[in-house]
Amino acid sequence: MGYLDNLIINTDNYKHCHYPLYPPGTEYVSSYIESRGGAWPVTQFVGLQAYLRECLMRPVTLEDIDEAEFVVREQGMHFNRENWLGILNDHGGYLPVEIEAVPEGIVLPARNVLVQLINTDPKYFWATSFFETALLRAVWYPTTIGTVSWLSKMVIKEALARTSDNPQLLRNILHDYGARGVSSQQSAALGGLAHLV
């Protein structure tokens, strides 16, 4: 199961074929994540720091490259070993990408940018969108849980304001039982983190 920690494999496999599809001369690619709207008018942003610490603080290694080359080619996809060796040799295995984001825990209206990414080395313009899949997966679940918990808290807060002399009870009323219905301990931890925020 060690391959689940390999950043190079933690993507949609077709992303390995994207780099030559960019127009010649491409140097910088900017991507962003936003809540496009939906059932709720606001979004509470949660999850980026956990992803950064868990996935992007660990450099890609030669072993990761070897493993990814085997897995990707077994899937029938092209693997550009030179790109990844360049990341390893030029940047110590860290993706040359700058990530800007709104503060975690902030509640803001839907349809606002939450995260923006841009590559910092024009040689690796393709890196910006390469880890999009993992990044989206990392932030959407906790952001959804955080948003639902925050909206629930606002409903309870309003009811307490009308019916109670003890508004401080709010901290003890909304409980998280989400760990019982998720697929893994990791999902339970991210959901619990989001609920606590």
Secondary structure, DSSP 8 states (H G I E B T S, - for coil): -GGGG-TTTSS-GGGGGTGGGS-TT----EEEEE----S-SEEE---HHHHIIIIITS---HHHHHHHHHHHHHTT----HHHHHHHHHHHTT---EEEEE--TT-EEESSSEEEEEEESSGGGTTHHHHTHHHHHHHHHHHHHHHHHHHHHHHHHHHHHHHH-S-GGGGGGT----GGGGSSSHHHHHHHHHHHH-
